[in-house]
Amino acid sequence: MTGPIELPPSCPPAGRPGGELAATAASRLDRLGGPLLTAAAVGALSVALHVRDPHSSGSWGYCPWYALTGYYCPGCGGLRAVNDLTNGDLVGAAGSNLVFVVSIPLLVFLWGRWTRLAWVGPAEQPRTTTVPPRDRSGLWIAVFTVVMLAFAVLRNLPGSWLAP
């Protein structure tokens, strides 16, 4: 035999036990940290809101906006809505904060997408000379702002059914 022995490309490099597989698993766990921590925090807060009922006045403090202005903010009733949802009362939750309840499927979808992207990892971008797609985050921020402002105005009208 003459010359060095060549290893097939699937073998890990010397000095790195497990090679790319171990590195991939470690980096995947690092990438999943954000989505998993978010899920744990939402779960813990939901349990806390289930145990300590926010329907009792002042049990979780008072809304600073409502205390200062006497008007409901778009978030008023959100804690009561979570409590109602943990008790299986969808109608009560919608009565507390309709926009929050309606936004839950979107929030779950976005969290699932974030988790999937963290699991798969960053995609390698092909080298092209085309113009990258426009960032539409400004549009979504504007839509969110308009919806929240409209909701805040509508729920503060006299006799509004949107008031918490």
PAVEX-138694 format. One record per atom (N, C-alpha, C): x, y, z; residue number from 1; residue in one letter. Coordinates in pm, whole numbers, plus 50000, padded with zeros to 5 digits. Layout:
! residues N
     X     Y     Z resi resn
     X     Y     Z  NUM    A
...
END
This chain:
! residues 164
     X     Y     Z resi resn
 50083 49880 50000    1    M
 50000 50000 50000    1    M
 50086 50124 50000    1    M
 50049 50215 49918    2    T
 50122 50340 49914    2    T
 50024 50454 49931    2    T
 50066 50556 50001    3    G
 49983 50675 50019    3    G
 49891 50666 50140    3    G
 49832 50781 50180    4    P
 49744 50784 50297    4    P
 49607 50721 50265    4    P
 49542 50676 50371    5    I
 49408 50621 50357    5    I
 49310 50736 50358    5    I
 49220 50736 50262    6    E
 49120 50843 50256    6    E
 48989 50794 50315    6    E
 48931 50878 50403    7    L
 48803 50845 50462    7    L
 48690 50891 50372    7    L
 48578 50818 50371    8    P
 48465 50866 50293    8    P
 48413 50997 50349    8    P
 48345 51079 50268    9    P
 48299 51210 50313    9    P
 48201 51204 50430    9    P
 48136 51089 50455   10    S
 48037 51082 50562   10    S
 48101 51066 50699   10    S
 48230 51036 50708   11    C
 48296 51018 50837   11    C
 48323 51154 50902   11    C
 48307 51162 51036   12    P
 48333 51289 51103   12    P
 48481 51322 51103   12    P
 48514 51450 51103   13    P
 48654 51489 51108   13    P
 48714 51450 51242   13    P
 48846 51429 51242   14    A
 48915 51388 51364   14    A
 48903 51496 51470   14    A
 48888 51454 51596   15    G
 48882 51549 51706   15    G
 48741 51599 51736   15    G
 48643 51563 51655   16    R
 48504 51607 51679   16    R
 48415 51485 51688   16    R
 48390 51436 51811   17    P
 48305 51318 51823   17    P
 48165 51349 51773   17    P
 48115 51266 51686   18    G
 47981 51285 51634   18    G
 47977 51374 51512   18    G
 48079 51452 51492   19    G
 48089 51538 51374   19    G
 47972 51631 51355   19    G
 47924 51638 51233   20    E
 47817 51730 51196   20    E
 47686 51698 51267   20    E
 47661 51571 51295   21    L
 47537 51532 51361   21    L
 47527 51594 51500   21    L
 47634 51588 51577   22    A
 47635 51648 51710   22    A
 47624 51800 51701   22    A
 47692 51859 51605   23    A
 47686 52004 51588   23    A
 47546 52047 51546   23    A
 47481 51968 51460   24    T
 47346 52000 51415   24    T
 47247 51992 51531   24    T
 47259 51887 51613   25    A
 47168 51871 51727   25    A
 47188 51984 51828   25    A
 47312 52023 51854   26    A
 47337 52132 51949   26    A
 47285 52264 51895   26    A
 47309 52291 51767   27    S
 47262 52418 51712   27    S
 47110 52420 51703   27    S
 47047 52303 51677   28    R
 46901 52296 51673   28    R
 46844 52328 51811   28    R
 46905 52273 51915   29    L
 46858 52301 52051   29    L
 46874 52449 52084   29    L
 46982 52509 52040   30    D
 47001 52653 52061   30    D
 46894 52733 51987   30    D
 46864 52694 51864   31    R
 46764 52766 51785   31    R
 46624 52750 51842   31    R
 46595 52635 51902   32    L
 46461 52611 51958   32    L
 46442 52676 52094   32    L
 46547 52734 52150   33    G
 46537 52796 52283   33    G
 46431 52904 52291   33    G
 46427 52992 52194   34    G
 46329 53101 52194   34    G
 46185 53054 52188   34    G
 46150 52969 52089   35    P
 46012 52921 52084   35    P
 45972 52839 52206   35    P
 46062 52755 52257   36    L
 46027 52673 52373   36    L
 46013 52758 52499   36    L
 46099 52856 52515   37    L
 46089 52946 52630   37    L
 45960 53028 52623   37    L
 45924 53071 52504   38    T
 45798 53144 52486   38    T
 45679 53057 52522   38    T
 45678 52932 52475   39    A
 45567 52840 52507   39    A
 45560 52815 52657   39    A
 45674 52799 52723   40    A
 45675 52776 52867   40    A
 45622 52898 52942   40    A
 45662 53018 52900   41    A
 45617 53140 52966   41    A
 45466 53159 52947   41    A
 45415 53136 52826   42    V
 45271 53149 52801   42    V
 45194 53046 52883   42    V
 45246 52925 52889   43    G
 45180 52821 52969   43    G
 45178 52855 53117   43    G
 45292 52903 53170   44    A
 45298 52938 53312   44    A
 45206 53056 53344   44    A
 45203 53155 53258   45    L
 45114 53270 53282   45    L
 44967 53230 53271   45    L
 44936 53139 53181   46    S
 44799 53092 53169   46    S
 44755 53017 53295   46    S
 44844 52936 53349   47    V
 44814 52865 53474   47    V
 44795 52965 53587   47    V
 44883 53065 53595   48    A
 44871 53167 53700   48    A
 44739 53243 53688   48    A
 44698 53274 53566   49    L
 44571 53344 53546   49    L
 44451 53254 53572   49    L
 44470 53125 53557   50    H
 44362 53031 53590   50    H
 44345 53020 53741   50    H
 44457 53016 53812   51    V
 44454 52998 53957   51    V
 44408 53126 54029   51    V
 44460 53240 53987   52    R
 44425 53367 54051   52    R
 44335 53446 53957   52    R
 44208 53447 53987   53    D
 44105 53503 53899   53    D
 44118 53655 53884   53    D
 44141 53702 53761   54    P
 44151 53847 53739   54    P
 44015 53917 53738   54    P
 43906 53843 53748   55    H
 43774 53906 53753   55    H
 43753 53980 53886   55    H
 43828 53943 53989   56    S
 43821 54014 54117   56    S
 43896 54145 54102   56    S
 43831 54254 54136   57    S
 43889 54386 54116   57    S
 44023 54401 54189   57    S
 44126 54436 54113   58    G
 44257 54462 54170   58    G
 44340 54339 54198   58    G
 44293 54219 54165   59    S
 44370 54099 54196   59    S
 44502 54093 54120   59    S
 44507 54154 54005   60    W
 44631 54162 53927   60    W
 44672 54307 53907   60    W
 44623 54395 53989   61    G
 44652 54537 53974   61    G
 44548 54602 53884   61    G
 44576 54722 53843   62    Y
 44482 54798 53760   62    Y
 44552 54843 53633   62    Y
 44475 54859 53529   63    C
 44529 54909 53402   63    C
 44571 55055 53422   63    C
 44698 55087 53402   64    P
 44742 55225 53422   64    P
 44673 55323 53328   64    P
 44648 55281 53204   65    W
 44582 55369 53108   65    W
 44441 55403 53155   65    W
 44368 55300 53199   66    Y
 44231 55323 53246   66    Y
 44231 55405 53375   66    Y
 44327 55381 53462   67    A
 44336 55456 53587   67    A
 44364 55604 53561   67    A
 44444 55634 53461   68    L
 44480 55773 53430   68    L
 44375 55845 53347   68    L
 44314 55774 53251   69    T
 44227 55843 53155   69    T
 44079 55809 53170   69    T
 44048 55694 53227   70    G
 43909 55650 53235   70    G
 43861 55585 53106   70    G
 43953 55561 53011   71    Y
 43919 55494 52885   71    Y
 43984 55356 52881   71    Y
 43917 55262 52814   72    Y
 43971 55127 52800   72    Y
 44078 55126 52691   72    Y
 44190 55062 52722   73    C
 44294 55046 52620   73    C
 44263 54918 52542   73    C
 44330 54894 52429   74    P
 44303 54771 52353   74    P
 44333 54643 52431   74    P
 44415 54651 52534   75    G
 44450 54533 52611   75    G
 44360 54508 52730   75    G
 44278 54605 52766   76    C
 44189 54588 52882   76    C
 44100 54466 52862   76    C
 44094 54382 52962   77    G
 44015 54260 52956   77    G
 44093 54141 52908   77    G
 44219 54159 52870   78    G
 44301 54048 52821   78    G
 44325 53942 52926   78    G
 44353 53983 53049   79    L
 44376 53886 53157   79    L
 44248 53808 53187   79    L
 44136 53879 53188   80    R
 44007 53811 53211   80    R
 43976 53715 53096   80    R
 44013 53753 52974   81    A
 43990 53665 52858   81    A
 44071 53536 52872   81    A
 44197 53546 52916   82    V
 44279 53426 52935   82    V
 44218 53338 53043   82    V
 44173 53399 53152   83    N
 44109 53323 53259   83    N
 43984 53252 53207   83    N
 43903 53322 53130   84    D
 43783 53261 53074   84    D
 43818 53146 52980   84    D
 43922 53163 52899   85    L
 43962 53056 52808   85    L
 44013 52934 52884   85    L
 44087 52955 52992   86    T
 44135 52841 53070   86    T
 44020 52770 53142   86    T
 43907 52837 53155   87    N
 43788 52775 53214   87    N
 43693 52723 53106   87    N
 43732 52735 52978   88    G
 43650 52685 52868   88    G
 43535 52775 52828   88    G
 43537 52901 52869   89    D
 43427 52994 52839   89    D
 43468 53086 52724   89    D
 43446 53042 52602   90    L
 43486 53119 52484   90    L
 43404 53247 52471   90    L
 43274 53239 52500   91    V
 43187 53358 52490   91    V
 43229 53463 52593   91    V
 43258 53420 52715   92    G
 43304 53514 52818   92    G
 43437 53577 52781   92    G
 43526 53498 52722   93    A
 43656 53550 52678   93    A
 43638 53655 52569   93    A
 43550 53626 52473   94    A
 43524 53722 52365   94    A
 43461 53849 52420   94    A
 43380 53836 52524   95    G
 43320 53954 52586   95    G
 43422 54038 52662   95    G
 43529 53974 52708   96    S
 43632 54048 52781   96    S
 43725 54124 52686   96    S
 43770 54059 52580   97    N
 43857 54124 52483   97    N
 43849 54048 52352   97    N
 43763 54093 52263   98    L
 43736 54024 52137   98    L
 43858 54017 52047   98    L
 43934 54125 52036   99    V
 44050 54126 51947   99    V
 44154 54025 51993   99    V
 44174 54013 52122  100    F
 44269 53915 52174  100    F
 44227 53773 52138  100    F
 44100 53742 52160  101    V
 44050 53607 52132  101    V
 44060 53575 51983  101    V
 44026 53671 51899  102    V
 44032 53650 51754  102    V
 44177 53636 51707  102    V
 44271 53699 51776  103    S
 44411 53695 51733  103    S
 44482 53567 51776  103    S
 44424 53487 51863  104    I
 44492 53367 51913  104    I
 44530 53270 51800  104    I
 44440 53239 51706  105    P
 44484 53149 51597  105    P
 44603 53204 51518  105    P
 44607 53334 51495  106    L
 44720 53394 51425  106    L
 44847 53381 51508  106    L
 44837 53406 51637  107    L
 44954 53394 51725  107    L
 45005 53250 51730  107    L
 44915 53154 51735  108    V
 44955 53013 51734  108    V
 45022 52978 51601  108    V
 44967 53026 51491  109    F
 45027 53002 51359  109    F
 45168 53061 51353  109    F
 45186 53185 51399  110    L
 45317 53249 51395  110    L
 45417 53177 51484  110    L
 45372 53131 51602  111    W
 45460 53056 51691  111    W
 45500 52923 51625  111    W
 45404 52856 51561  112    G
 45435 52730 51493  112    G
 45533 52750 51379  112    G
 45516 52858 51306  113    R
 45609 52889 51197  113    R
 45749 52918 51250  113    R
 45756 52993 51360  114    W
 45883 53024 51425  114    W
 45951 52895 51470  114    W
 45873 52805 51531  115    T
 45926 52678 51579  115    T
 45976 52592 51463  115    T
 45900 52585 51355  116    R
 45941 52506 51239  116    R
 46070 52561 51179  116    R
 46079 52694 51166  117    L
 46201 52753 51111  117    L
 46321 52730 51202  117    L
 46298 52731 51333  118    A
 46405 52703 51427  118    A
 46448 52557 51417  118    A
 46354 52466 51395  119    W
 46386 52324 51383  119    W
 46467 52296 51256  119    W
 46423 52354 51146  120    V
 46488 52329 51017  120    V
 46622 52400 51007  120    V
 46630 52519 51063  121    G
 46752 52598 51055  121    G
 46749 52694 50938  121    G
 46847 52780 50932  122    P
 46849 52880 50825  122    P
 46872 52813 50689  122    P
 46794 52854 50594  123    A
 46810 52801 50458  123    A
 46925 52872 50390  123    A
 46996 52795 50312  124    E
 47103 52857 50235  124    E
 47041 52934 50119  124    E
 47077 53059 50108  125    Q
 47024 53144 50003  125    Q
 47104 53123 49875  125    Q
 47035 53094 49766  126    P
 47109 53080 49640  126    P
 47163 53216 49596  126    P
 47278 53211 49536  127    R
 47338 53335 49487  127    R
 47274 53372 49355  127    R
 47200 53481 49360  128    T
 47134 53528 49238  128    T
 47157 53677 49225  128    T
 47126 53726 49110  129    T
 47138 53870 49087  129    T
 47002 53937 49088  129    T
 46898 53865 49129  130    T
 46765 53924 49132  130    T
 46750 54014 49254  130    T
 46656 54102 49245  131    V
 46626 54194 49355  131    V
 46554 54115 49465  131    V
 46596 54127 49592  132    P
 46528 54053 49698  132    P
 46384 54104 49715  132    P
 46295 54018 49766  133    P
 46156 54062 49784  133    P
 46147 54175 49886  133    P
 46044 54257 49870  134    R
 46025 54371 49960  134    R
 45988 54323 50098  134    R
 46037 54391 50196  135    D
 46002 54362 50335  135    D
 45866 54427 50362  135    D
 45769 54347 50400  136    R
 45633 54397 50423  136    R
 45602 54415 50571  136    R
 45704 54414 50656  137    S
 45678 54427 50799  137    S
 45617 54564 50831  137    S
 45655 54667 50758  138    G
 45596 54800 50781  138    G
 45447 54801 50753  138    G
 45406 54729 50650  139    L
 45263 54719 50618  139    L
 45187 54649 50731  139    L
 45243 54539 50783  140    W
 45175 54465 50890  140    W
 45171 54546 51019  140    W
 45274 54624 51046  141    I
 45273 54711 51164  141    I
 45164 54817 51149  141    I
 45150 54872 51030  142    A
 45045 54973 51006  142    A
 44906 54912 51021  142    A
 44885 54792 50967  143    V
 44755 54725 50979  143    V
 44724 54698 51126  143    V
 44821 54646 51200  144    F
 44803 54619 51343  144    F
 44768 54747 51418  144    F
 44839 54855 51389  145    T
 44813 54983 51456  145    T
 44673 55035 51428  145    T
 44630 55028 51303  146    V
 44496 55075 51266  146    V
 44389 54991 51335  146    V
 44406 54859 51336  147    V
 44309 54771 51401  147    V
 44300 54801 51551  147    V
 44414 54817 51616  148    M
 44414 54845 51760  148    M
 44352 54981 51792  148    M
 44382 55082 51710  149    L
 44323 55214 51733  149    L
 44171 55211 51711  149    L
 44128 55144 51605  150    A
 43983 55133 51579  150    A
 43914 55057 51693  150    A
 43975 54950 51739  151    F
 43919 54873 51850  151    F
 43911 54959 51976  151    F
 44016 55036 52004  152    A
 44016 55123 52123  152    A
 43906 55227 52115  152    A
 43885 55286 51998  153    V
 43780 55387 51983  153    V
 43643 55323 51996  153    V
 43622 55211 51926  154    L
 43490 55147 51927  154    L
 43450 55095 52065  154    L
 43545 55045 52141  155    R
 43508 54991 52273  155    R
 43483 55100 52376  155    R
 43522 55224 52346  156    N
 43498 55335 52439  156    N
 43377 55419 52402  156    N
 43307 55383 52295  157    L
 43184 55454 52261  157    L
 43077 55421 52364  157    L
 42989 55516 52393  158    P
 42883 55489 52492  158    P
 42795 55370 52449  158    P
 42775 55278 52542  159    G
 42691 55161 52517  159    G
 42753 55055 52427  159    G
 42884 55062 52405  160    S
 42950 54968 52315  160    S
 42952 54829 52375  160    S
 42922 54729 52292  161    W
 42928 54591 52337  161    W
 43070 54538 52341  161    W
 43168 54616 52292  162    L
 43308 54577 52295  162    L
 43379 54612 52426  162    L
 43313 54691 52512  163    A
 43373 54729 52639  163    A
 43386 54606 52728  163    A
 43496 54595 52803  164    P
 43513 54478 52888  164    P
 43416 54474 53005  164    P
END
